[in-house]
Amino acid sequence: MIIAGSTHPEEEELILDTYRQALTDNELAFNNNQMTSQKNLKLIIAPRHPERFDAVAKVIENAGYNVCRFSKNEKLLGPNDVYLLDTIGQLANFYALATLAFVGGTIANVGGHNLLEPYLYAVPVVCGPHLFKTRETATILSKEKALYIANDAQEVKNKMIELLQNENLRKQMGAIGQRWLENNRGAVAKSIDAIAALFDEDKLKPDKSLTSNNSPTRKTEIMTK
């Protein structure tokens, strides 16, 4: 499962293009009797701003996919379905389903969003270069080899494809990020508070799970199989 969280214009198109390439690669591997760790690959897109939900649904449709919307309690049935998380306050829970995450606002020159939530579930993250809101955290995670910071959209796509094909590397990156998060809970909470105050972004304020010893658990039923 790929989750693209807090996305902005043009980032949805990038992730849809990446998803299409991943599906093509999986089909080729299957036809050549090669093993793939992502044979049931699916995609969830969570736009940053609610006013863009309908526009993003159109982007998904224009890319040739069926839109399944959280707000309509629709479920993913096959690879031609893309799930639109058209709500706020649920993204952190949905990361529990992911094997790989893209965090938005990083190809779009917005400055990045919460890079830490995926690591609650040991999910590796790929992002773009625009990280001025979260530079310190991004630098640390990148040096720890938990986060991949791409220079541009093409590199985001290439790295995500690489990670989808390399289960061991995904698990390694996710585990490193989760361990770092667990070891730095207090500092993480203070850092997010500071960012929220500076940019007046209430949604960046830490989830209680970042300041407690209990990791969040949620069983989100969006698939029938």
N, C-alpha and C positions, 0 to 999 in steps of 0.2 A: 504494500500500500504506500503510495506517495501522498504526502499532504503538503500542499502549498498554502502557508499561513500568512495572513495579513497582507494580501497581495494588492497591487496597484495596477493602473493601466499599463499594458504591454507585458507585464509579468505573467498574466494569465495565458496570453498567446505563447509565451516562451515555454511555460509548463505544459501546455497542451501539445506543443510541438515535440517536447521531450518525451511525453507519454506516448505519442504516436510512434516515435522512433523506437522506444522500448518495446512496444507491442510488436513492431515489425521484427526487431531482433529476436524476440521470443518465438515468433512464428518460424523464422528461419532456423533457429536452434532446434525447434521441435521437428521440422521437416528433415533436418539433417541428423535426427536421432541423438541430439546433444542434450545434456542435462541443463536445466535452468532453474534457479531458485525463485524465480518470479513468474511462474506459469499462470498464476491467477492474479496478475497485477491489476490494481485499480487505482483511481485518482480521486482525491478530495481537494476542492479549492475553497478557501475561506477568504473572501475579500475583506480588506481592512474596514471599508466604510459601507454601512447599510444602504445608503442611497445608490450604491452601485450594484446591488444584488441583481436587479432585472437586467442591467446592461451586461453583466458578466454571464448571465444565463444566455443572452443572445450570442456572446462571444463563443461560448461552448457549443451552441447549436450551429453557428456558422462554421465551426471547425469540423462539423460532421458527427457530433456526438449527441446522445440523448441526455437531457438534464434531469437529474434526480435531486429534488430539493428537500432540505431538512424541514422547512416550514410546511411542506405538504405531506410529511411522513412517508416519503417515497424511499424505495430500497434499490440498491444496486443489484442488477441481475446479470450483467455480462460486461465484457471489456469495452463495448461501445457506449456504456453508461458512464457519466462523470457526475460525481456527487457535489452539489453546491451547498456549502454550509452557510446558509443565508440566515444567520442569527449572530448574536454577540454573546460572549461569556461562555462559550462551549469549546472553543478551539483547544484549550489546554487538555480537556478531557479526550478529545478526538485523537490527540497525538498518541494515545495508548494503542491505537490501531495501526500506527505507521511503522514502516521499515526504513523510510527515508523522508526527510523533510527539507523543504525550501522555505526560508523565511523572507518575506517580501519587504518592500521599501528599501531594497538593497541594489536592485537593478534600476528601478525608478529612483531618482535622486531625492529620496526622502530622509535617509539617514539610518534606516533599519528599525526593526521592532524587536520584540522579546525573543532573543536567541536561546534562552535558557529552558523554556517550557518543554521542548522535545526531549531534553536530557533527563527529565523526570522518569522517562520510560526507556532510557538508553537508546534514543533514536538519533542517528547522526544527522548533521545539518550541513547543507550547502547554501551559500548566499552570494550575493554580488558584492561589489567594492564599496558601495555607499553606506558607510557605517558610522557616521560622525556622532550619532546619538548613543551608540553602544560600542565605541571604539575600544575601550579598555577591556571589556569582557570578550569582545571578538578577538583581540590580539592574544589574550591569554589562552582562549580555547583553541585558536589556530596553532599557537606554539606547542600546546599539549597534544596536537594531532587529533583533536576531537571535531574541529570545524574546518571546512574547506571554504576559503574566500576566493571566489573567482574574479577575474579581471573584467569580464564582460559576459553578455548573454550566451554567446557560443560556448564559453568555458564552463558556465553553469550547466548547460545541456550536456557537454562532454563528461563532466565529472559525475553528474547524476547517473548517466548511462553506465559509466564505469562502476559506480557503487552498486547499482542494481544488478550488475553481473558478478559482483564480488561480495558474497555473503560474509566471508571472514573479515574483510576490511570494514564492512558496515558494522558488524558486531564489535570490532575492536574500537572504532571511533565512538560508537554509542556508549560503550562501557567506560571509556576514558572520561567522556563528558559527564556521565552520571556520577562517577566517583569524584570528580572535581566538584560537582555541584553539592554532593553530600558533605564534602570536606570543607565547604565554604558557605554554608547556609546563612550565617549571620552577616557576612560580608556581602553576599548576594542581595539579601533583603535591603540593606542600607544603600547599596549601589542603585537598585531599581527605584527606591524612594527618591534618591537624589536626581536621577534622570527624569522621573515623573514631575518633580518640582521645577526643574529647569525648563522643561518643554511643555509643562502643563498638560501631560498626558495621563489622565487617571487610569487608563487601561494598562499602563505599564507598572502600576503598583503591584507589589508581590502577592501572589496567591498564598493563602495560609500554608499550603503544602511546602513552600520554600522556607518557612521558618519553623517547621515542626519536624519531628522525626518520622512522621507517617506519610508515606507517598500516597498520592491520590489514586483511587481505583474506581473505574467506571466501566460497565459493560454497555457499550453503545451498539444497539442492534440496527445496522443499516444494510446488512447483507442477508440474503436468504441462503447463501452457501459460501 
